[in-house]
Every structure is written in C-alpha cells, then in structure tokens.
Amino acid sequence: MRLLEHQSKTLLAGFGLIFTESIPVSSPDDVNSTVSHVGLPAVLKAQTPFGGRGNAGAVKFAESMDQAVIAAETLFGMDLRGTTVEVISVEPKLNYEREFYVGITWDTVAKLPVALLSLAGGVDVESAQSDQVARQSFDPWTGLAPYEAREMAAEVGLTGKTLMGVGEVLTKLSGAFLACDAITMEINPLIVTKDETLIGLDARVEIEDEAVYRQRKRLDPLGELTMTAAGRPPTPLELEAQRIDAIDHRGVAGRVVEFDGDLALLIGGGGASLTVFDAIKAHGGSPANYCEVGGNPTEEKVAAITALLLSKPGVKGMAVIMNVVNNTRADVIARGVLMGVEAAGRKPAEAISLFRVPGNWEAEAREIMEAAGVEVYGREVSLDAAARLAVERNRAHAA
C-alpha cells in the first residue's frame, strides 16, 4: 500500500519528524482559502501514489494568488501514468541551503532493513551520480542505533549540528519503518534551512499489504487508502477484492490484479502462482485476473472472491490451481469455491475448468469436488499440464 504524499507526511510526523505543512485540496473552489492559510509563495503538488511528479509538470510554484489558481486548474484532471489527479496539496515554498535524500528499505539479499543517506537529494535522485552515499543495514528488532546513524552522516562529510540532526532523522525514520511494517520510507528532499533546521519537503511511504490490518489505528485517520500493487489506480473489481481480503486476517484471498481475459484464476503456492499464470498464457489462454490464494483463508473469503471473479463480464470459467499445500487445507478451498460458484449463479461442472490443490486434506477435497462434477487432479499432473488442460476446457465450456 502506497500512501499519498500528504498522508505520508502526516504518518511520519507522528514519529517526531518535521515536514512542511501540506494541506490536501480536492476542489478548485478551495484553493484560494488554502493558499491564504499557507501563505505565498506556495507550492502546489498533484497527489499520486508514485514519484516523478516534478519532471511530469505536476509540481507548480506560485508567487501570487492568480498563479496559484492557474496552477490548480492545470493540476486538477491531469493524467499521470493513467491516474487522473483528483487531489492536490498546497504548502509553503521554503528557501534552503542544502538538500539530502534519506530512506529506509529492505535489502532483499541480506534480508535486513537498510538505511540510505545521499547528498544528492531532490528531483532525479535515482539517477544521480554522487558518490557521497552512506548505507547501513540494521537489526529489525532494535532499529538503527543513534551512533550508526551519526556515522552515516559523518561518512558523507556532514559535521556539527547538521550531522546530529540528520542522524536523529535517520534513527526516527528507522523506528517508523519498523513500527509501520513498511517496505519503503523516504524523505526527499530533506532540507537544511539557514538556521540549520531539518525539514522534509516530500515523503513517500509504502506499507506491506499483508500488515495493513494491524496498522489500522495509524492508517484510518489518514483518509481513503487504496492498494496499488498493479502500479496504477485499482479497478472496482480490485477494490472489492481488497475489501474481501480485509474481512478476516486469516489467509490471503483477495490480492487481485485484473486483466481483460476470459479465464478466472484462483492460484497459489509460493512462486507457483506466477508459474501457473505464465503457463496459462503460454498455452494460449487469456487470464481474467491474477489472484494468489494461500495461508489457509476461511471458506467465506474463498467463496466471496470466487463469486466476484466469476461475476466479471466475459469470464467463461475458472481454474483453481495450487502447488502442494502444507499451510492451507485443500478441503476448505474446495468448499469455499463451490459456495462461490453457487453465489455467482453458475454450475460447478461448467464454471470450474479444473481443480488441482494437492496436499493437506487432499482426499477430502477430491471427494467434495468430484461430487459436484468437477475434474480434480493431484501432484501427478504438473502445473504446466494443469494450465494447458484449464485453457482447453475453458474453450470447450465456452463453445
């Protein structure tokens, strides 16, 4: 889950980090009063769940009220990477001496969180060639130690009050990162004013989707939030799938990415879900969605997501294909799928191209599905072969 900039600032401010005041505005009618409150000169920014706004012309500066109004009119309705700008933020424009980039993310090789500090902050920080970059992995149980943060600041040549201040920012940011189950947290730029005050002008926060349920107390006050796993605004079907997955924290059954195909997929088993998706396409199939299932979701969640996927216009059938499961009961998946098929007003033998969920409670699942007239396969049939059969039977059902 990626937060908008103003939401990220609000969240991080709760951990003692300082940012420019960022007031969200959802209507051009509110621009005058908001700019009057913030003061001139002002900065107006499109609120989108991704970066690159500066180069896209989605950050405007205004020295007068007339310029602010024109900037707002330009930003509202702007199309950015398929996203229509519906909210902008208004904040004061500050003068500053220096700018930095600070961030926390995960080092997937070391399997540890890592803190980053660069003297090349601001626009195009990703492509900056500065060699003045400090990097420090740290224990996810204890966070980044204050002395480690100060050592990072010294490594890039900072001294005195700025060294101490940047070290404190890194320590607080690492604490926020761990407390919020984050994937990425960035302040860019972090500026130094003439009196050596450190202020964040922009912030980015991305939180692990699976942990959102336990972050509700922090997230609910931030306003409307949406998952953005597809790298674009979620579709109505994806939003409903998110709601379904949030019904119960047990298991996953609602992480959906929608496509334009005619074969719904309920797939899972580590990397097997991606393998199955690719195999469906390799055999000429047209997936209607990607939807990973696992972690022993409840029958109700499986039923709800099954009904949702089968109700999508143009979907001819569904394939339920998982690797050998050990932390998921195959019979629970089977009962949930049949409940969902019934809720969608479909017949199991026609709606389900095949069912392949070997592992725990496999025999019981086989009995349940075969009694409903659904073809069932076990580990004797490879994932690739199951994908091929699903494509063939979906075509046969459609004919």
The 8 nearest C-alpha neighbors of each residue, nearest first, counted from 0:
[[1, 226, 206, 205, 208, 227, 207, 2],
 [2, 0, 205, 48, 204, 206, 227, 3],
 [3, 1, 204, 7, 6, 48, 205, 4],
 [2, 4, 6, 48, 5, 47, 46, 7],
 [3, 5, 7, 6, 202, 203, 8, 46],
 [4, 6, 8, 7, 3, 21, 9, 23],
 [7, 5, 9, 3, 4, 8, 221, 2],
 [8, 6, 4, 10, 5, 9, 204, 2],
 [9, 7, 5, 11, 6, 10, 202, 12],
 [8, 10, 6, 12, 7, 11, 5, 13],
 [9, 11, 7, 8, 12, 13, 6, 217],
 [12, 10, 13, 8, 14, 9, 16, 7],
 [13, 11, 16, 9, 15, 14, 10, 8],
 [12, 14, 11, 10, 15, 9, 16, 8],
 [15, 13, 12, 11, 16, 175, 171, 10],
 [14, 16, 12, 13, 17, 11, 171, 168],
 [15, 17, 12, 14, 11, 18, 168, 171],
 [18, 16, 198, 12, 199, 15, 19, 197],
 [19, 17, 199, 198, 200, 20, 8, 16],
 [18, 20, 200, 21, 199, 90, 198, 91],
 [19, 21, 90, 18, 22, 91, 37, 89],
 [22, 20, 90, 89, 5, 88, 19, 23],
 [21, 23, 88, 89, 20, 90, 24, 5],
 [24, 22, 88, 87, 86, 21, 89, 25],
 [23, 25, 87, 86, 88, 26, 22, 29],
 [24, 26, 86, 85, 87, 23, 27, 29],
 [25, 27, 28, 29, 24, 30, 86, 85],
 [28, 26, 30, 29, 71, 72, 25, 68],
 [27, 29, 26, 30, 31, 32, 25, 24],
 [30, 28, 27, 26, 31, 32, 33, 24],
 [29, 31, 33, 27, 32, 28, 34, 68],
 [32, 30, 34, 33, 29, 35, 64, 28],
 [31, 33, 35, 34, 30, 29, 36, 28],
 [32, 34, 36, 30, 35, 31, 29, 37],
 [33, 35, 37, 36, 31, 32, 38, 30],
 [36, 34, 32, 38, 33, 37, 31, 39],
 [35, 37, 33, 34, 38, 32, 31, 39],
 [38, 36, 34, 35, 91, 90, 33, 39],
 [37, 39, 35, 34, 36, 40, 91, 41],
 [40, 38, 41, 62, 63, 91, 37, 34],
 [39, 41, 62, 92, 61, 38, 91, 63],
 [42, 40, 91, 92, 39, 61, 90, 60],
 [41, 43, 60, 90, 92, 89, 59, 91],
 [42, 44, 89, 59, 88, 58, 60, 87],
 [45, 43, 58, 88, 87, 57, 46, 59],
 [44, 46, 87, 57, 47, 84, 74, 86],
 [47, 45, 87, 86, 3, 44, 4, 88],
 [46, 48, 49, 3, 45, 84, 4, 82],
 [49, 47, 3, 1, 2, 46, 50, 4],
 [50, 48, 47, 51, 52, 1, 3, 203],
 [49, 51, 52, 48, 47, 53, 203, 122],
 [50, 52, 53, 54, 55, 49, 122, 123],
 [53, 51, 57, 55, 50, 54, 58, 56],
 [52, 54, 58, 55, 56, 51, 57, 122],
 [53, 55, 56, 52, 51, 57, 122, 58],
 [54, 56, 52, 53, 57, 51, 79, 58],
 [57, 55, 53, 54, 58, 52, 59, 74],
 [56, 58, 52, 45, 55, 53, 44, 74],
 [59, 57, 44, 53, 56, 43, 52, 45],
 [60, 58, 43, 42, 70, 44, 57, 61],
 [61, 59, 42, 41, 43, 62, 58, 40],
 [62, 60, 67, 66, 41, 63, 40, 42],
 [61, 63, 40, 39, 66, 41, 60, 64],
 [64, 62, 66, 65, 61, 67, 39, 40],
 [63, 65, 67, 66, 68, 31, 62, 61],
 [64, 66, 68, 67, 63, 69, 61, 62],
 [65, 67, 61, 69, 63, 64, 68, 70],
 [68, 66, 64, 61, 70, 65, 69, 71],
 [67, 69, 71, 65, 70, 66, 72, 64],
 [70, 68, 72, 66, 71, 67, 73, 65],
 [69, 71, 67, 73, 68, 72, 66, 59],
 [72, 70, 74, 68, 73, 69, 75, 67],
 [73, 71, 69, 70, 75, 74, 68, 27],
 [74, 72, 70, 71, 75, 69, 77, 76],
 [73, 75, 71, 77, 72, 76, 45, 70],
 [76, 74, 84, 77, 72, 73, 85, 71],
 [75, 77, 84, 83, 74, 85, 78, 73],
 [78, 76, 74, 84, 75, 83, 79, 73],
 [77, 79, 83, 82, 81, 76, 84, 80],
 [78, 80, 82, 81, 77, 83, 84, 55],
 [81, 79, 82, 78, 231, 83, 230, 49],
 [80, 82, 79, 78, 83, 231, 232, 230],
 [83, 81, 79, 78, 80, 232, 84, 231],
 [84, 82, 78, 76, 77, 85, 79, 81],
 [83, 85, 76, 77, 75, 86, 45, 82],
 [84, 86, 75, 25, 83, 76, 87, 46],
 [87, 85, 25, 46, 24, 84, 45, 23],
 [86, 88, 45, 46, 24, 44, 23, 25],
 [89, 87, 23, 22, 44, 43, 24, 21],
 [88, 90, 43, 22, 21, 42, 23, 44],
 [89, 91, 21, 42, 20, 41, 37, 22],
 [92, 90, 41, 37, 42, 93, 40, 38],
 [91, 93, 41, 40, 42, 90, 94, 39],
 [94, 92, 91, 95, 192, 40, 19, 41],
 [93, 95, 192, 92, 96, 193, 190, 191],
 [96, 94, 192, 191, 97, 190, 193, 93],
 [95, 97, 192, 191, 193, 98, 94, 190],
 [98, 96, 191, 190, 95, 99, 192, 189],
 [97, 99, 190, 189, 120, 188, 191, 118],
 [100, 98, 120, 118, 189, 188, 117, 119],
 [99, 101, 120, 187, 117, 188, 116, 189],
 [102, 100, 116, 186, 115, 185, 99, 117],
 [101, 103, 185, 115, 184, 114, 186, 104],
 [104, 102, 114, 184, 113, 183, 115, 185],
 [103, 105, 183, 113, 112, 182, 184, 102],
 [106, 104, 112, 113, 107, 111, 182, 110],
 [105, 107, 111, 110, 109, 108, 112, 113],
 [106, 108, 110, 109, 105, 111, 112, 104],
 [107, 109, 110, 106, 111, 105, 112, 113],
 [108, 110, 111, 106, 107, 136, 112, 105],
 [111, 109, 107, 108, 106, 105, 112, 113],
 [110, 112, 109, 106, 105, 136, 113, 137],
 [113, 111, 105, 136, 104, 106, 137, 139],
 [112, 114, 136, 135, 104, 103, 105, 106],
 [115, 113, 103, 135, 134, 102, 136, 104],
 [114, 116, 134, 102, 101, 133, 103, 113],
 [117, 115, 101, 133, 132, 100, 134, 102],
 [118, 116, 132, 100, 119, 99, 131, 133],
 [117, 119, 99, 120, 131, 100, 132, 98],
 [120, 118, 117, 99, 124, 129, 127, 100],
 [121, 119, 99, 100, 188, 98, 124, 118],
 [120, 122, 188, 187, 124, 123, 119, 98],
 [121, 123, 124, 53, 120, 51, 54, 188],
 [124, 122, 125, 126, 127, 121, 51, 120],
 [123, 125, 127, 126, 122, 120, 121, 119],
 [126, 124, 123, 127, 122, 128, 120, 119],
 [127, 125, 124, 123, 128, 129, 122, 119],
 [128, 126, 124, 129, 125, 123, 119, 120],
 [127, 129, 130, 126, 119, 124, 125, 131],
 [130, 128, 131, 127, 119, 132, 118, 117],
 [129, 131, 132, 128, 117, 118, 155, 127],
 [132, 130, 155, 129, 117, 118, 133, 119],
 [131, 133, 117, 130, 116, 155, 134, 118],
 [134, 132, 116, 151, 115, 154, 155, 117],
 [133, 135, 115, 114, 116, 132, 113, 136],
 [136, 134, 114, 113, 137, 115, 133, 151],
 [137, 135, 113, 112, 114, 111, 134, 138],
 [136, 138, 143, 112, 142, 113, 139, 135],
 [137, 139, 140, 141, 142, 111, 143, 136],
 [140, 138, 142, 141, 137, 112, 177, 111],
 [141, 139, 138, 142, 177, 137, 143, 174],
 [140, 142, 138, 139, 143, 144, 137, 174],
 [143, 141, 139, 138, 173, 174, 140, 137],
 [142, 144, 137, 170, 173, 145, 147, 148],
 [143, 145, 147, 146, 142, 148, 170, 141],
 [146, 144, 148, 147, 170, 149, 143, 166],
 [145, 147, 149, 148, 144, 150, 166, 143],
 [148, 146, 150, 144, 145, 149, 151, 143],
 [147, 149, 166, 145, 151, 150, 146, 169],
 [150, 148, 166, 152, 146, 151, 147, 153],
 [149, 151, 153, 147, 148, 152, 154, 146],
 [152, 150, 154, 148, 149, 133, 153, 147],
 [151, 153, 149, 154, 150, 162, 157, 155],
 [154, 152, 156, 150, 157, 151, 155, 149],
 [153, 155, 151, 152, 156, 150, 133, 157],
 [156, 154, 131, 153, 152, 157, 132, 133],
 [155, 157, 153, 154, 158, 152, 131, 162],
 [158, 156, 162, 153, 152, 155, 161, 159],
 [157, 159, 162, 161, 153, 156, 160, 163],
 [160, 158, 162, 161, 163, 157, 164, 153],
 [159, 161, 163, 162, 164, 158, 195, 165],
 [160, 162, 164, 163, 159, 165, 158, 195],
 [163, 161, 158, 157, 159, 165, 152, 160],
 [162, 164, 166, 160, 161, 165, 167, 149],
 [165, 163, 161, 167, 166, 162, 160, 168],
 [166, 164, 168, 167, 162, 163, 161, 169],
 [165, 167, 149, 148, 163, 169, 164, 168],
 [166, 168, 164, 170, 165, 169, 171, 163],
 [169, 167, 165, 171, 166, 170, 172, 164],
 [170, 168, 172, 166, 167, 171, 148, 173],
 [169, 171, 167, 173, 168, 172, 143, 145],
 [172, 170, 174, 168, 173, 169, 167, 175],
 [171, 173, 169, 175, 174, 170, 168, 176],
 [174, 172, 176, 170, 175, 171, 143, 142],
 [175, 173, 171, 172, 177, 176, 142, 178],
 [174, 176, 172, 178, 173, 177, 179, 171],
 [177, 175, 173, 181, 174, 179, 178, 172],
 [176, 178, 180, 174, 179, 175, 173, 181],
 [177, 179, 175, 176, 180, 174, 181, 173],
 [178, 180, 181, 176, 177, 175, 214, 206],
 [181, 179, 177, 178, 206, 207, 176, 210],
 [182, 180, 206, 176, 179, 183, 207, 205],
 [181, 183, 206, 205, 104, 207, 105, 180],
 [184, 182, 104, 205, 181, 204, 103, 185],
 [183, 185, 204, 103, 102, 203, 176, 205],
 [186, 184, 102, 203, 202, 101, 187, 103],
 [185, 187, 202, 101, 188, 201, 189, 199],
 [188, 186, 100, 201, 189, 121, 120, 185],
 [187, 189, 121, 120, 100, 99, 98, 186],
 [188, 190, 199, 99, 187, 98, 198, 186],
 [189, 191, 98, 198, 197, 97, 188, 199],
 [190, 192, 197, 97, 195, 196, 96, 95],
 [191, 193, 95, 195, 196, 194, 96, 190],
 [194, 192, 195, 96, 95, 191, 196, 94],
 [193, 195, 192, 196, 191, 197, 96, 95],
 [196, 194, 192, 191, 193, 197, 161, 160],
 [195, 197, 192, 191, 194, 198, 193, 190],
 [198, 196, 191, 190, 195, 189, 192, 164],
 [199, 197, 18, 17, 190, 189, 200, 196],
 [198, 200, 18, 189, 201, 186, 188, 17],
 [201, 199, 188, 19, 18, 189, 198, 187],
 [200, 202, 187, 199, 186, 188, 4, 203],
 [203, 201, 186, 185, 4, 7, 8, 187],
 [202, 204, 185, 184, 7, 4, 186, 205],
 [205, 203, 184, 7, 2, 183, 1, 206],
 [204, 206, 1, 183, 0, 182, 181, 2],
 [207, 205, 181, 0, 182, 180, 208, 1],
 [206, 208, 210, 209, 181, 182, 180, 0],
 [207, 209, 211, 210, 0, 206, 226, 212],
 [208, 210, 207, 211, 212, 251, 248, 206],
 [211, 209, 208, 207, 212, 213, 180, 214],
 [210, 212, 214, 208, 213, 209, 215, 207],
 [213, 211, 210, 214, 215, 248, 245, 209],
 [212, 214, 211, 215, 210, 216, 209, 179],
 [215, 213, 211, 217, 212, 216, 218, 179],
 [214, 216, 218, 217, 219, 213, 212, 211],
 [217, 215, 214, 218, 219, 220, 213, 212],
 [216, 218, 215, 214, 219, 220, 10, 221],
 [219, 217, 215, 221, 220, 216, 214, 222],
 [218, 220, 221, 215, 216, 217, 222, 223],
 [221, 219, 222, 218, 217, 216, 215, 223],
 [222, 220, 219, 218, 6, 223, 9, 10],
 [223, 221, 220, 219, 224, 218, 6, 225],
 [224, 222, 225, 221, 219, 220, 218, 2],
 [225, 223, 222, 2, 226, 221, 0, 218],
 [224, 226, 227, 0, 223, 233, 238, 1],
 [227, 225, 0, 228, 1, 233, 224, 208],
 [228, 226, 229, 230, 0, 231, 233, 232],
 [227, 229, 230, 226, 0, 256, 231, 233],
 [228, 230, 231, 227, 256, 233, 232, 226],
 [231, 229, 228, 227, 232, 49, 233, 48],
 [232, 230, 229, 227, 233, 81, 82, 80],
 [231, 233, 82, 227, 234, 230, 81, 229],
 [234, 232, 237, 238, 227, 231, 235, 226],
 [233, 235, 237, 236, 238, 232, 257, 256],
 [236, 234, 238, 237, 239, 233, 240, 232],
 [237, 235, 239, 234, 238, 240, 257, 307],
 [238, 236, 240, 234, 239, 235, 233, 255],
 [237, 239, 235, 241, 240, 236, 233, 234],
 [238, 240, 242, 236, 241, 237, 235, 243],
 [239, 241, 253, 237, 243, 242, 238, 236],
 [242, 240, 238, 244, 239, 243, 253, 245],
 [243, 241, 239, 245, 240, 244, 238, 246],
 [242, 244, 240, 246, 245, 241, 253, 239],
 [243, 245, 253, 241, 242, 246, 252, 240],
 [244, 246, 242, 243, 247, 241, 248, 212],
 [247, 245, 243, 244, 242, 248, 300, 241],
 [246, 248, 245, 249, 244, 300, 297, 250],
 [249, 247, 250, 245, 246, 212, 244, 251],
 [250, 248, 296, 247, 295, 297, 251, 294],
 [251, 249, 296, 294, 295, 293, 248, 252],
 [250, 252, 292, 293, 296, 294, 253, 244],
 [253, 251, 292, 244, 301, 300, 254, 296],
 [252, 254, 244, 240, 241, 255, 243, 251],
 [255, 253, 290, 252, 291, 241, 240, 256],
 [254, 256, 290, 289, 253, 237, 257, 240],
 [257, 255, 289, 288, 229, 237, 290, 258],
 [256, 258, 288, 287, 255, 289, 237, 259],
 [259, 257, 287, 288, 260, 286, 256, 289],
 [258, 260, 287, 257, 261, 286, 285, 288],
 [261, 259, 287, 285, 286, 258, 262, 314],
 [260, 262, 314, 287, 315, 313, 285, 286],
 [263, 261, 286, 287, 316, 317, 314, 260],
 [264, 262, 317, 287, 288, 286, 316, 308],
 [265, 263, 318, 317, 266, 288, 319, 289],
 [264, 266, 319, 290, 318, 291, 320, 292],
 [265, 267, 320, 291, 272, 321, 319, 292],
 [268, 266, 272, 321, 291, 292, 271, 293],
 [267, 269, 322, 271, 321, 272, 270, 324],
 [268, 270, 271, 267, 272, 322, 273, 293],
 [269, 271, 272, 273, 268, 274, 267, 275],
 [270, 272, 274, 268, 269, 273, 267, 275],
 [273, 271, 267, 275, 266, 274, 270, 268],
 [272, 274, 276, 275, 271, 270, 277, 267],
 [275, 273, 271, 277, 272, 276, 278, 270],
 [276, 274, 278, 272, 273, 277, 271, 279],
 [275, 277, 273, 279, 278, 274, 272, 280],
 [278, 276, 280, 274, 275, 279, 281, 273],
 [277, 279, 281, 275, 280, 276, 383, 386],
 [280, 278, 284, 386, 276, 282, 277, 281],
 [279, 281, 284, 283, 277, 278, 282, 285],
 [282, 280, 278, 283, 279, 277, 284, 387],
 [283, 281, 280, 279, 387, 284, 278, 390],
 [284, 282, 280, 281, 279, 285, 390, 387],
 [283, 285, 280, 279, 390, 282, 286, 281],
 [284, 286, 260, 261, 262, 280, 287, 283],
 [287, 285, 260, 262, 288, 263, 261, 284],
 [288, 286, 260, 258, 263, 262, 261, 259],
 [289, 287, 257, 258, 286, 256, 263, 264],
 [288, 290, 256, 255, 264, 257, 291, 276],
 [291, 289, 255, 265, 254, 266, 288, 264],
 [290, 292, 267, 266, 254, 272, 265, 289],
 [293, 291, 252, 267, 251, 266, 290, 265],
 [294, 292, 251, 295, 250, 267, 327, 296],
 [293, 295, 250, 327, 326, 296, 251, 249],
 [294, 296, 327, 250, 293, 326, 328, 297],
 [297, 295, 250, 249, 251, 294, 300, 252],
 [296, 298, 299, 300, 301, 295, 249, 331],
 [297, 299, 335, 301, 300, 331, 302, 334],
 [298, 300, 302, 297, 301, 303, 335, 338],
 [299, 301, 303, 297, 302, 298, 252, 304],
 [302, 300, 335, 298, 304, 299, 303, 305],
 [303, 301, 339, 335, 299, 305, 336, 338],
 [302, 304, 300, 306, 305, 301, 339, 299],
 [303, 305, 307, 301, 306, 302, 308, 300],
 [306, 304, 339, 302, 308, 307, 303, 336],
 [305, 307, 339, 343, 309, 303, 304, 308],
 [306, 308, 304, 310, 305, 309, 303, 311],
 [307, 309, 305, 310, 311, 306, 263, 304],
 [308, 310, 306, 311, 307, 305, 314, 343],
 [311, 309, 307, 308, 306, 343, 312, 314],
 [310, 312, 309, 308, 314, 313, 307, 236],
 [313, 311, 314, 310, 309, 261, 315, 308],
 [312, 314, 261, 315, 311, 260, 259, 287],
 [315, 313, 261, 312, 262, 316, 311, 309],
 [316, 314, 261, 397, 262, 313, 393, 350],
 [315, 317, 350, 262, 351, 314, 393, 263],
 [318, 316, 263, 351, 262, 264, 352, 350],
 [317, 319, 264, 352, 353, 351, 389, 320],
 [320, 318, 265, 354, 266, 355, 264, 353],
 [319, 321, 355, 266, 356, 354, 318, 265],
 [322, 320, 267, 356, 266, 268, 355, 323],
 [321, 323, 268, 324, 271, 267, 356, 357],
 [324, 322, 357, 358, 321, 356, 325, 268],
 [325, 323, 358, 327, 322, 326, 359, 357],
 [324, 326, 327, 359, 358, 323, 328, 294],
 [327, 325, 294, 324, 295, 328, 293, 359],
 [328, 326, 295, 294, 325, 324, 293, 329],
 [329, 327, 359, 331, 330, 360, 295, 332],
 [328, 330, 332, 360, 331, 361, 364, 356],
 [329, 331, 364, 333, 332, 328, 363, 360],
 [332, 330, 334, 328, 333, 329, 298, 335],
 [331, 333, 335, 329, 330, 334, 336, 301],
 [334, 332, 330, 336, 331, 335, 364, 329],
 [333, 335, 337, 331, 336, 332, 330, 338],
 [334, 336, 298, 302, 301, 338, 332, 333],
 [335, 337, 339, 333, 302, 338, 334, 305],
 [336, 338, 340, 334, 339, 335, 341, 333],
 [339, 337, 335, 341, 302, 336, 340, 334],
 [338, 340, 302, 306, 305, 342, 336, 337],
 [339, 341, 337, 343, 342, 345, 338, 306],
 [340, 342, 344, 338, 343, 339, 345, 337],
 [343, 341, 339, 344, 340, 306, 338, 345],
 [344, 342, 306, 340, 341, 345, 310, 339],
 [345, 343, 341, 342, 340, 346, 306, 339],
 [344, 346, 340, 343, 341, 350, 347, 349],
 [345, 347, 349, 348, 350, 340, 341, 344],
 [348, 346, 350, 349, 351, 340, 371, 345],
 [349, 347, 373, 372, 346, 350, 351, 371],
 [350, 348, 347, 346, 351, 396, 352, 316],
 [349, 351, 316, 347, 348, 346, 317, 345],
 [352, 350, 317, 353, 347, 316, 349, 348],
 [353, 351, 389, 318, 392, 393, 317, 316],
 [354, 352, 374, 351, 318, 375, 389, 319],
 [353, 355, 375, 319, 320, 374, 376, 356],
 [354, 356, 320, 376, 377, 375, 321, 319],
 [355, 357, 321, 329, 320, 354, 377, 322],
 [358, 356, 323, 377, 361, 378, 355, 324],
 [357, 359, 324, 323, 361, 325, 360, 356],
 [358, 360, 328, 361, 325, 329, 324, 327],
 [361, 359, 329, 363, 362, 328, 330, 358],
 [360, 362, 364, 358, 357, 359, 363, 329],
 [363, 361, 365, 364, 360, 366, 330, 359],
 [364, 362, 366, 365, 360, 361, 330, 367],
 [365, 363, 330, 361, 367, 362, 366, 329],
 [364, 366, 362, 368, 363, 367, 369, 361],
 [367, 365, 363, 369, 364, 368, 370, 362],
 [366, 368, 364, 370, 365, 369, 363, 371],
 [367, 369, 371, 373, 365, 370, 366, 364],
 [370, 368, 372, 373, 371, 366, 367, 365],
 [369, 371, 368, 367, 372, 366, 373, 365],
 [372, 370, 368, 369, 373, 347, 348, 367],
 [371, 373, 369, 348, 370, 368, 374, 347],
 [374, 372, 348, 369, 368, 371, 375, 353],
 [373, 375, 353, 354, 369, 372, 376, 352],
 [376, 374, 354, 355, 353, 365, 373, 369],
 [377, 375, 355, 354, 380, 374, 378, 379],
 [378, 376, 357, 379, 355, 380, 356, 375],
 [377, 379, 380, 357, 381, 376, 323, 355],
 [378, 380, 377, 381, 376, 357, 382, 384],
 [381, 379, 378, 377, 384, 385, 376, 382],
 [382, 380, 384, 383, 385, 378, 379, 377],
 [381, 383, 385, 384, 386, 275, 380, 322],
 [382, 384, 386, 381, 385, 278, 387, 275],
 [385, 383, 387, 381, 386, 382, 380, 388],
 [386, 384, 382, 388, 383, 387, 389, 381],
 [385, 387, 389, 383, 279, 384, 388, 278],
 [386, 388, 384, 390, 385, 389, 282, 391],
 [387, 389, 391, 385, 390, 386, 392, 384],
 [390, 388, 386, 352, 392, 387, 391, 318],
 [389, 391, 393, 284, 387, 388, 392, 386],
 [392, 390, 388, 394, 389, 393, 395, 387],
 [393, 391, 395, 394, 389, 352, 390, 396],
 [392, 394, 396, 390, 395, 391, 352, 316],
 [393, 395, 397, 392, 391, 396, 398, 390],
 [394, 396, 392, 398, 397, 393, 391, 390],
 [397, 395, 393, 398, 394, 392, 349, 315],
 [398, 396, 394, 395, 315, 393, 316, 392],
 [397, 395, 396, 394, 393, 392, 315, 391]]
